[in-house]
C-alpha cells in the first residue's frame, strides 16, 4: 500500500469518526436534551412523558435558556454524556423545577405512583408548598 493511499483512507476514517457523532449532536434539539436529562435523572420514578415534554415547553417559554447559546450547548452535551444532577447545577435546577411542577410532593413522595405534570411553578409569586410539612407526615407516622 502506498503512503498516499494510506493517508487518504486514514483521513476518510477520521472524518467518518468525527462526522457521525457530530450529526447526532447537531440533530438533537434543546427540548429533546432537556426531556432526556429529566428522564435519565428520574429513571426510578414513573414519569408521564407527555407531561415532561409539556413542562420543557413551558419551562423554555419563561426561562433564560432560550437566549443563551452557551447553556443550550451545555444542555446538549450533558444529555449526550448522561451527566447527573450531582455533577451539574444546570441539571439539578431543571430536575428541581420539574419536581416542583408535579404532584410528586402532593403524593407524599410515593415512588410507586405515576408522576403527573400540574403546571409551571413561579417561585417568586407563589408561596412555598413546604413538602416536608407535618401535614404530609403526621407525627404518628414519622
Secondary structure, DSSP 8 states (H G I E B T S, - for coil): --HHHHHHHHHHHHHHHHHHHHHHHHHS-HHHHHHHHHHHHTTTSEE-HHHHHHHHHHHHHHSGGGT-HHHHHHHHHHHHHT--TTT-HHHHHHHHHHHHTBSTTTTTT-TTSEE-B-----TTTS----TTSTTTS-TTT-
